[in-house]
Amino acid sequence: MSKIGKINISIPEKVKIAINGSLVNIEGPIGKKSLKIDSDIFDLKLSDKNEISIKPKQINKDTKRLWGMNRSLLNNAILGASKGYEKNLELSGVGYRASIKDKKLNLQLGFSHDINFDIPDEVKIIVEKQTLIKISGFDKQQVGEIAAKVKSIRPPEPYKGKGIKEKGQYILRKEGKKK
């Protein structure tokens, strides 16, 4: 049995869910998303207590693997539509700055040129300080993907810790050369 799959998902008051065959449409104050859950394998049931449950029609090795993952995807979509997700990135290094120009994130990261990163429509990027970037949106996967792409432009190096990292991320530091 799946430990995660057995747990029912509570639906917040502001979120509306419509099930059309294998498509699940989730709409909330922050955004809307549709998920495709295989109706041949799983049963989705809405209860009166504002809860949704996902149960496999037949329990075998393959459905056990997919049960918890589909439940997590559904839960992430519901939480994203009601609260949203956010990631905070820090720039550490002398002269490292971020700003927003038009619909682009402008990064000065010690290269000979500025880097302009296009901001997708579904994700909102705010530069709180010159060294703090806040990425938020309703899709957990997309917020994480955009954060990973921004971090990959200048990953933190192990000697001085310069680069882009997530807030609170620990960087394993190396000792420099000794005489």
Phi, psi and omega in degrees: 000148179275128180291320182282320184296331182291334186286131177286151180259122177277139183257123176297161185298324186281348186264135177246135180237132176233130180252118177240092181065247180262356178266133176244116179261125181242125181229131180218184182292334183268325180184179177228149183213149174240135179244145176253114177244128186298114182283347176286332184261320188241149172253129175253131180230128173266129179257170181288339183275021184058050177228149176236139179234149178236125182228139176285146179288326180220127182269117173216187186300317183288318181290330176298321180293318185279338186299306182294323180293316180294324178294319179293319177298318179294317179296317179297322179293321180291315178295323179294322180288333181266312184252320184091172180234152177213151175230139178250128179245144178244140173256123178235125181153152182290124178083004179279122183220156175227147175205164178249125177235122185057238178249035182229146174268117181264122182241130173248107190236030177085003174279172179285352182221160175280151177251126177254118182253120180291133180265122177293160182292326185284341185250142178248128179243128179238134175258104183287308172240181177290341183247006179238126178242132179245119180251123181222155179180180182264346180257113184299319181295317183290321177298316178294323180292317179294318178299319179293322179293319179294318180294328183286347177296318179213082179294152181296134179267153191280349186270311179249349180080018181284139178143193179255127179222164175284152180295127180088358179288134180269131178253123178290117185264145177252153177276142181282188181293147176245151178275000000 
